[in-house]
Amino acid sequence: MADKNSKPQLLQPSVQPFAILCIITISVMKVPCDANIVLNCTRPDPPALLEALEPVFNLRAIRPVLNMSTITDVTTIFTLYGILGVDEKAQLVTTYLWLLFYWENELFSWDPVQCGTDSIVLPRKTFWVPDVVINEFMDENNAPSVPYVTAYHNGHMKDLLPMRVVSSCNLDIYTFPFDVQNCTLTFNSFMYLVR
C-alpha cells in the first residue's frame, strides 16, 4: 500500500509526450442553455435542417448570443501528439497538437426527432468560431486543414483542429538525455477579452 504522503510517479520521459491531455477554459462568453432559439424542420432529414439553419448562417459574423453582455465559455482541450523537433540554439520546439474546442451557440437548437438528427457537420465558415491563438506561436501553421465544425441539436458546437506549433521555449539541455524541459503554451482569444 502506498504512503498517502508519497508523490505520484511520473511517466518515463519517452512516454510523456504522448500522454499529455490538458483542459483549458477560456472565458469569452457564457450562454444559458435555455435561451436557444428553437428551429423548426419541415421534414426529418438533413436538407430540411440545413434550410432551417439558413438564418443562423447569416449571423456568423457576430458572437452567437442574444445579449452582447452575455459571457460564454470556450473549452479548449489539446493533445500533444508528438514532438517534431527541438532547436536549442534558436530556443524553439516544434510540436504537433490536436486542438478541440467546445462552446455554445445561443442562436439555435432543434428537436432531433423533428429534424431527423441530433448533429450536423458543416463548413466552419457557416458558423461563428472562437479565435483562440497560442501566444508562443513563432511560425506559420502548415498542418492539414479541417474545414468542418459539428453543430449539435442543443446549440453545442465542436471544432477539431490539427496544428503544427513552432513555439519559443527556454531550453537547457546541459544534462541531456536526463534533462526535463518545461515549455508553456498560452491559449487566449485575439479579439475577445474577459471583460
Stockholm file with secondary structure:
# STOCKHOLM 1.0

chainA/1-195         MADKNSKPQLLQPSVQPFAILCIITISVMKVPCDANIVLNCTRPDPPALLEALEPVFNLRAIRPVLNMSTITDVTTIFTLYGILGVDEKAQLVTTYLWLLFYWENELFSWDPVQCGTDSIVLPRKTFWVPDVVINEFMDENNAPSVPYVTAYHNGHMKDLLPMRVVSSCNLDIYTFPFDVQNCTLTFNSFMYLVR
#=GR chainA/1-195 SS CCCTTSCCCCCCTTTGGGSCEEEEEEEEECCCGGGCCEECCSSSSHHHHHHHHHHHHTTTTSCSCSSTTCCEEEEEEEEEEEEEEEETTTTEEEEEEEEEEEEECTTCEECHHHHSCSEEEEEGGGSCCCCEEETTBCSCCCSCCCCEEEEETTSEEEEEEEEEEEEECCCCCTTTTSCCCCCCCCEEESSCCCC
#=GC SS_cons         CCCTTSCCCCCCTTTGGGSCEEEEEEEEECCCGGGCCEECCSSSSHHHHHHHHHHHHTTTTSCSCSSTTCCEEEEEEEEEEEEEEEETTTTEEEEEEEEEEEEECTTCEECHHHHSCSEEEEEGGGSCCCCEEETTBCSCCCSCCCCEEEEETTSEEEEEEEEEEEEECCCCCTTTTSCCCCCCCCEEESSCCCC
//
